[in-house]
Amino acid sequence: MGNLLKVLTCTDLEQGPNFFLDFENAQPTESEKEIYNQVNVVLKDAEGILEDLQSYRGAGHEIREAIQHPADEKLQEKAWGAVVPLVGKLKKFYEFSQRLETALRGLLGALTSTPYSPTQHLEREQALAKQFAEILHFTLRFDELKMTNPAIQNDFSYYRRTLSRMRINNVPAEGENEVNNELANRMSLFYAEATPMLKTLSDATTKFVSENKNLPIENTTDCLSTMASVCRVMLETPEYRSRFTNEETVSFCLRVMVGVIILYDHVHPVGAFAKTSKIDMKGCIKVLKDQPPNSVEGLLNALRYTTKHLNDETTSKQIRSMLQ
């Protein structure tokens, strides 16, 4: 993809100079290495987290049996024995979200710092931009898997109910040191979200903006809108698309585009859908609709249900109807 975005003009991107983002091969320069290495330590665990989530089957059967036969101690023990290791997994996912949040804030700090503009940062620090994209890609994949797995919340609710019953009856619980009450409360809030990882990133970005008052909010939102524009242009221009060496790059770009739109919508005061937004929402939605329908329904749903400003009065009827 090396020279893919070389010829993007100002009109293509709707803002900023022409530059290219190499999502496939970008390597860190000397000045990027410190942040890059910190983020890399987190990202190398991302695939394993997704594999664990994909193979998460839940303890629905054991829980049902235990609830239907409350006097049968063996079934109670069997359900508890099935749920405790699963809660260990859920704890691992939650703790990873905290590590991801720290990584994201490190990247935002690097990609929005003065004296460079966000566009110059993305052009100069391609390896960090690629990591930022990888965090978004992971986030949307995690949330797609979580949304289709009701066992997660059922298992965790059963764990908490059983634990409180054990406490009342003064029964020692082997799983208790694994997840104390305060951690269980935070995990409950996390898994109650339809898209927990996205919520983590949105909150982290909003917090980053509010904690860096000396940094104009535009530095952050322009970084996001530029990234969305780059993804859109790469996807809608056949000559760029045909140069992707990896077929996965298309779905990668689609997810990243949607991820930055949602982040922008949560962080920008008027959001991504207003006329003044720096993101060409009609163009982005059109790119999504041009893909095979079954491959993008999850992404369209993410725009429908996890953005903040879609239903504002400032959103044009045309954009709303495109997402219906």
C-alpha positions as CSV (number, residue, x, y, z in Angstrom):
1,M,0.0,0.0,0.0
2,G,3.1,2.1,0.0
3,N,2.1,4.7,-2.6
4,L,-1.6,4.2,-2.3
5,L,-2.5,7.6,-0.9
6,K,0.3,9.5,-2.6
7,V,-2.1,11.2,-5.0
8,L,-4.9,12.1,-2.6
9,T,-5.7,15.7,-3.2
10,C,-7.3,18.2,-0.9
11,T,-10.7,17.7,-2.5
12,D,-10.4,13.9,-2.0
13,L,-9.8,14.3,1.7
14,E,-12.0,17.4,2.1
15,Q,-9.2,18.8,4.2
16,G,-5.4,18.6,4.8
17,P,-2.5,18.1,2.4
18,N,-2.1,14.9,0.3
19,F,-0.4,12.0,2.1
20,F,-0.7,8.3,2.3
21,L,-1.3,6.0,5.2
22,D,0.3,2.6,4.9
23,F,-1.9,0.3,7.1
24,E,-0.1,-2.8,5.8
25,N,3.6,-2.1,6.3
26,A,4.3,1.1,8.3
27,Q,7.4,0.7,10.5
28,P,8.2,3.1,13.4
29,T,10.8,5.8,13.0
30,E,13.2,6.6,15.8
31,S,11.0,9.3,17.3
32,E,7.9,6.9,17.3
33,K,9.7,4.0,18.9
34,E,9.0,4.7,22.6
35,I,5.2,5.0,22.3
36,Y,5.1,2.4,19.6
37,N,6.8,-0.2,21.8
38,Q,4.5,0.6,24.8
39,V,1.4,0.2,22.6
40,N,2.8,-2.9,20.9
41,V,3.0,-4.8,24.3
42,V,-0.8,-4.3,24.6
43,L,-1.7,-5.0,20.9
44,K,0.2,-8.3,20.8
45,D,-2.3,-9.7,23.2
46,A,-5.4,-8.5,21.2
47,E,-5.7,-11.5,18.9
48,G,-5.6,-13.9,21.9
49,I,-8.4,-11.9,23.6
50,L,-10.5,-12.2,20.4
51,E,-9.9,-15.9,20.2
52,D,-10.9,-16.4,23.8
53,L,-14.1,-14.4,23.3
54,Q,-14.9,-16.2,20.1
55,S,-14.6,-19.6,21.8
56,Y,-16.6,-18.4,24.9
57,R,-19.5,-20.8,25.2
58,G,-20.9,-19.9,28.6
59,A,-22.4,-22.1,31.4
60,G,-26.0,-21.8,30.4
61,H,-26.8,-25.5,30.7
62,E,-25.3,-25.9,34.2
63,I,-26.9,-22.7,35.4
64,R,-30.4,-23.7,34.2
65,E,-30.0,-27.1,35.9
66,A,-28.9,-25.5,39.2
67,I,-31.8,-23.1,39.1
68,Q,-34.4,-25.8,38.3
69,H,-33.1,-28.0,41.2
70,P,-32.2,-25.6,44.0
71,A,-31.9,-28.4,46.6
72,D,-29.5,-30.5,44.6
73,E,-26.1,-29.6,46.0
74,K,-24.2,-31.4,43.3
75,L,-25.8,-29.4,40.6
76,Q,-25.1,-26.1,42.5
77,E,-21.4,-27.1,42.8
78,K,-21.3,-28.1,39.1
79,A,-22.7,-24.7,38.0
80,W,-20.4,-22.8,40.3
81,G,-17.4,-24.9,39.1
82,A,-18.4,-24.0,35.5
83,V,-18.9,-20.3,36.1
84,V,-15.7,-19.5,38.1
85,P,-13.2,-20.1,35.3
86,L,-15.5,-18.2,32.9
87,V,-15.5,-15.2,35.2
88,G,-11.7,-15.4,35.2
89,K,-11.9,-14.9,31.4
90,L,-14.3,-12.0,31.7
91,K,-12.0,-10.4,34.2
92,K,-9.1,-10.8,31.7
93,F,-11.2,-9.1,29.0
94,Y,-12.1,-6.3,31.3
95,E,-8.5,-5.8,32.4
96,F,-7.4,-5.7,28.8
97,S,-9.9,-2.9,28.1
98,Q,-8.0,-0.9,30.8
99,R,-4.7,-1.6,29.2
100,L,-6.1,-0.6,25.8
101,E,-7.4,2.7,27.3
102,T,-3.9,3.6,28.5
103,A,-2.4,2.7,25.1
104,L,-5.0,4.8,23.3
105,R,-4.2,7.8,25.4
106,G,-0.5,7.4,24.7
107,L,-1.2,7.4,21.0
108,L,-3.6,10.4,21.2
109,G,-0.9,12.3,23.1
110,A,1.6,11.6,20.3
111,L,-0.7,12.2,17.4
112,T,-2.2,15.5,18.6
113,S,0.9,17.2,20.2
114,T,2.1,20.6,19.0
115,P,3.7,22.0,16.8
116,Y,2.4,19.7,14.1
117,S,-1.2,19.5,12.8
118,P,-3.1,16.3,13.1
119,T,-2.7,15.7,9.3
120,Q,1.1,16.2,9.6
121,H,1.2,13.8,12.5
122,L,-0.6,11.1,10.6
123,E,1.7,11.5,7.7
124,R,4.9,11.6,9.7
125,E,4.0,9.0,12.3
126,Q,2.5,6.3,10.1
127,A,3.3,3.4,12.5
128,L,1.5,5.1,15.4
129,A,-1.5,5.9,13.0
130,K,-1.5,2.2,12.1
131,Q,-1.5,1.2,15.8
132,F,-4.4,3.6,16.4
133,A,-6.2,1.9,13.5
134,E,-5.5,-1.5,15.0
135,I,-7.0,-0.5,18.3
136,L,-10.2,0.6,16.6
137,H,-10.2,-2.6,14.5
138,F,-9.9,-4.7,17.6
139,T,-12.5,-2.7,19.4
140,L,-15.2,-3.2,16.8
141,R,-14.4,-6.9,16.4
142,F,-14.6,-7.4,20.2
143,D,-17.9,-5.6,20.4
144,E,-19.4,-7.5,17.5
145,L,-18.6,-10.8,19.2
146,K,-19.8,-9.6,22.6
147,M,-23.1,-8.4,21.2
148,T,-23.9,-11.8,19.8
149,N,-23.1,-13.7,23.0
150,P,-25.8,-13.3,25.7
151,A,-24.0,-16.0,27.8
152,I,-21.5,-13.4,29.1
153,Q,-24.0,-11.3,31.1
154,N,-26.0,-14.4,32.2
155,D,-22.8,-16.1,33.5
156,F,-21.7,-12.9,35.3
157,S,-25.2,-12.3,36.9
158,Y,-25.3,-15.9,38.1
159,Y,-21.8,-15.5,39.6
160,R,-22.7,-12.4,41.5
161,R,-26.0,-13.7,42.8
162,T,-24.4,-17.0,44.0
163,L,-21.5,-15.1,45.6
164,S,-23.8,-12.8,47.6
165,R,-25.9,-15.8,48.7
166,M,-22.6,-17.5,49.8
167,R,-21.6,-14.4,51.8
168,I,-25.0,-14.3,53.5
169,N,-24.6,-18.0,54.5
170,N,-20.9,-17.5,55.4
171,V,-19.8,-20.1,52.9
172,P,-16.2,-19.6,51.7
173,A,-16.1,-19.1,47.9
174,E,-13.0,-20.1,46.0
175,G,-13.8,-17.6,43.2
176,E,-14.1,-14.6,45.5
177,N,-10.4,-13.6,45.6
178,E,-10.5,-13.7,41.8
179,V,-13.1,-10.8,41.5
180,N,-13.7,-8.7,44.6
181,N,-16.9,-6.7,45.0
182,E,-15.5,-3.4,43.7
183,L,-14.0,-5.0,40.6
184,A,-17.3,-6.9,40.1
185,N,-19.2,-3.6,40.1
186,R,-16.9,-2.2,37.5
187,M,-17.1,-5.3,35.4
188,S,-20.9,-5.2,35.6
189,L,-21.0,-1.7,34.2
190,F,-18.6,-2.7,31.5
191,Y,-20.6,-5.8,30.3
192,A,-23.9,-4.0,30.6
193,E,-22.9,-1.8,27.7
194,A,-23.9,-3.0,24.2
195,T,-20.5,-2.1,22.9
196,P,-18.2,-2.1,26.0
197,M,-14.8,-1.6,24.3
198,L,-16.1,1.3,22.2
199,K,-17.5,2.9,25.3
200,T,-14.1,2.5,26.9
201,L,-12.4,4.2,24.0
202,S,-15.0,7.0,23.8
203,D,-14.7,7.7,27.5
204,A,-10.9,7.6,27.2
205,T,-10.9,10.1,24.3
206,T,-13.3,12.4,26.0
207,K,-11.1,12.3,29.2
208,F,-8.0,12.9,27.1
209,V,-9.6,16.1,25.7
210,S,-10.8,17.3,29.1
211,E,-7.5,16.7,30.8
212,N,-5.4,18.4,28.1
213,K,-7.1,21.8,28.2
214,N,-4.1,23.5,26.6
215,L,-4.6,21.4,23.5
216,P,-7.4,22.6,21.2
217,I,-10.2,19.9,20.9
218,E,-9.8,20.2,17.1
219,N,-6.3,18.6,17.4
220,T,-8.1,15.4,18.5
221,T,-11.2,15.6,16.3
222,D,-9.2,16.6,13.2
223,C,-7.0,13.5,13.7
224,L,-10.2,11.4,13.8
225,S,-11.9,13.0,10.8
226,T,-8.7,12.8,8.7
227,M,-8.4,9.1,9.5
228,A,-12.0,8.6,8.4
229,S,-11.4,10.5,5.2
230,V,-8.3,8.5,4.3
231,C,-10.1,5.2,4.9
232,R,-13.1,6.3,2.8
233,V,-11.0,7.5,-0.1
234,M,-8.9,4.2,-0.1
235,L,-12.1,2.2,-0.1
236,E,-14.1,4.1,-2.8
237,T,-11.2,4.5,-5.3
238,P,-10.8,1.2,-7.3
239,E,-7.2,1.9,-8.2
240,Y,-6.2,2.2,-4.6
241,R,-8.3,-0.8,-3.5
242,S,-6.8,-2.9,-6.2
243,R,-3.3,-2.4,-4.7
244,F,-4.1,-3.8,-1.3
245,T,-1.9,-6.9,-1.0
246,N,-4.0,-8.4,1.8
247,E,-7.7,-9.1,1.2
248,E,-8.3,-8.4,5.0
249,T,-7.3,-4.8,4.4
250,V,-10.7,-3.9,3.1
251,S,-12.5,-5.0,6.2
252,F,-9.8,-3.4,8.3
253,C,-10.3,-0.1,6.6
254,L,-14.1,-0.3,6.9
255,R,-13.9,-1.1,10.7
256,V,-11.4,1.7,11.3
257,M,-13.5,4.2,9.4
258,V,-16.6,3.4,11.4
259,G,-14.6,3.4,14.7
260,V,-13.2,6.9,14.1
261,I,-16.6,8.2,13.1
262,I,-18.1,6.9,16.4
263,L,-15.2,8.3,18.4
264,Y,-15.5,11.7,16.6
265,D,-19.3,11.7,17.3
266,H,-18.7,11.2,21.0
267,V,-15.9,13.7,21.4
268,H,-16.9,16.5,19.0
269,P,-19.4,19.0,20.6
270,V,-21.8,18.7,17.6
271,G,-20.8,15.3,16.4
272,A,-20.2,13.6,13.1
273,F,-23.6,14.0,11.5
274,A,-24.0,17.8,11.6
275,K,-23.5,19.9,8.4
276,T,-20.4,21.4,10.0
277,S,-18.8,18.0,10.6
278,K,-15.5,17.4,8.9
279,I,-16.5,13.9,8.1
280,D,-18.3,13.2,4.8
281,M,-20.9,11.0,6.4
282,K,-22.9,10.4,3.2
283,G,-19.7,9.3,1.4
284,C,-18.8,7.0,4.3
285,I,-22.2,5.4,4.5
286,K,-22.3,4.9,0.7
287,V,-18.9,3.1,0.9
288,L,-20.4,0.8,3.6
289,K,-23.6,0.2,1.5
290,D,-21.4,-0.7,-1.5
291,Q,-20.0,-3.8,0.3
292,P,-21.7,-7.2,0.4
293,P,-24.6,-6.6,2.8
294,N,-23.8,-9.5,5.3
295,S,-20.2,-8.2,5.7
296,V,-21.2,-4.7,6.9
297,E,-24.5,-5.1,8.8
298,G,-22.6,-5.1,12.1
299,L,-20.8,-1.8,11.2
300,L,-24.0,-0.1,10.0
301,N,-25.6,-1.1,13.4
302,A,-22.6,0.4,15.2
303,L,-23.4,3.7,13.4
304,R,-27.1,3.3,14.1
305,Y,-26.9,2.4,17.8
306,T,-23.6,3.5,19.3
307,T,-23.2,7.0,18.0
308,K,-24.4,10.0,20.1
309,H,-25.8,12.5,17.7
310,L,-27.5,10.5,14.9
311,N,-31.0,11.5,16.1
312,D,-30.2,15.1,16.7
313,E,-32.2,17.7,14.8
314,T,-29.0,18.8,13.1
315,T,-28.7,15.5,11.3
316,S,-30.0,15.7,7.7
317,K,-33.0,13.5,6.7
318,Q,-30.9,12.1,3.9
319,I,-28.3,10.7,6.3
320,R,-31.0,9.3,8.6
321,S,-32.8,7.6,5.8
322,M,-29.5,6.1,4.5
323,L,-29.1,4.4,7.9
324,Q,-32.6,3.1,8.2
